[in-house]
């Protein structure tokens, strides 16, 4: 006896004017060419639901190398924490932060950074905060 399959189709929209959604659209095209789009969607939904439920079973099933990464010793972040605390203090006290020596975790600079002297105090503060936040994004 031939059983009829019951299949459902789900449609969603992407706004290509938004950079992140445009990149998703490009990835979808690649996945479709590889004939792995449906599997990626199913695995992605399984992963999100599992993580939201506080479980990591699907994560470790799909990416077993993640478990190894969590078992590796982590870098000492005490210097970073100290710098963040110093930055917080500077922001609340409205002072500048001076780092006498680059922390050990900082990579060496291949070229010298651009140095600009800002006379306008308000502009200096804005640029300082903007620069610091941009640097913190990398962490």
Residue pairs with C-beta under 8 A, 6 or more apart in sequence:
14 21
14 22
14 24
14 25
15 21
16 22
16 25
28 37
31 37
31 40
43 58
43 62
46 58
47 58
47 59
47 62
50 56
50 57
50 58
50 59
51 58
51 59
56 66
59 66
60 66
60 67
75 105
76 105
77 105
79 103
79 104
79 105
80 103
80 105
80 139
83 97
83 99
83 103
84 136
86 97
87 97
87 132
89 95
90 96
90 97
91 129
94 125
96 128
118 124
118 127
